[in-house]
Amino acid sequence: RIRDPELFSYERVGDVPALDVPPLLLLPMSENAMKHGPHAGHRGKVTLRIEPQTDQVVVSLQNPGPFRGKRVGGEGLGIVDARLRLAYGERASFSIEDAEGATLATIRIPKGTK
């Protein structure tokens, strides 16, 4: 945003609850959103949404630009999935999908300890 303030806007929805998560879990997800969204020329809003629910916390990151499937040779999304599996087994999930011309990545983390 320093080079081009009009490239994207950022919005965070929801408060960050006290939650024990694997180190650097959100970094590859964020890098992917910026690389394939604003950096690839898709202008618009990047939204981080945090939704605490009864037994889990849902964290979603939406960026401008359509999801075109996982890239051959790409490692970032696999890292997110692997870190979730190592920490939580089948109790956590990661998904990424097209959301009406935008890309929506979502992780579901169980509340409580890893």
N, C-alpha and C positions, 0 to 999 in steps of 0.2 A: 504494500500500500504506500510505502514511502515514495517509490518511483512513479506510481500512477494511482492517486487517491480515488479515482473513479472506477478502478478495476473491479472492486467488489465492496459490499458492505457486510458487516458482521453483526449477528444478533445471537445472544445467549438467552434461552428461555428456561427458567427453572433454577432452583438453588442447588448447589452441589452438596449432597449429603455426606456425612462422615461414612466413608466406605473404603474398605481395604481392597485395593486392586493391584494386579501385577504391575511392576515398574514399566513405564513407557508404553502402556497399553494403547493409549489414545494417539500417540505420536505418529505411527504409520498411517492410521486412519485419517488424521489431519493432513499429513503430507500428501496422501493420495487425493484428498478432496481439493487441495490447492493446485496440485500438479495437473490434474485432469479437469479442473474447473476453471478458475480465473487465469491461471498460467497458460492454459490451452486456448485462451481467447473467449471464454464464456463469461460474460459479465453478468453480475447479479448478486444476490444475497447468499451468504454462507451462514447457515443457522445450526447452532449447537443446542440441542434440546435434551434436558435432563428431567426424567419423569419417575420419581419414586412411587412404587406401587406397594401393595401389601407384602409380597414376598420377594420382590426383585426391584432393581433399578434399570430403567430403559434409557440408554444414551444413544441419541441419533445425531448424525451430522449430515446435513443436506447442502449440496453445492450446485451451482448452475452448470448446465451441460448434461446431456443424456448419458446414462450408463450404457456402455457398449460391450459389456462382458469383461471377464477377467482377461488381462493381457498375458500372452505367452511370455514367459521369462519374468513377469512381475512377481515380486516377493512380499510387498507390503501387506496386502490383504491376508496372505497366508500366515504372516507373522502374527497378526491380530488373532486369527482363529487358533493358531497353535498356543499362544499365551493363555487364551481363555480355556482351552482344553486342559492344559497343564495345571492351571490353577483351580478349575471348577469341574472338570470332567464334563458330563452331559448336562450339568445344571446351568450352564451358560450357553449363549448362542450368539452368532454373528451372521448378519445377512447384508447383502448389498443389492439394490434394485433400481430400476428406472422409476421415477416419480414425476410423471407428466412433464418430461423434458429436463428434469433435474436428476441428480444421483443422490440416493438416500442410503446411507450405511447405518446399521443399527446393531448395537450390542445389548444383550440382556444379561445382567449380572445378578446372581442371587444375593439377597441381604444376608448378613452374618459373616462368619469367617470363611476363609478359603479352604 
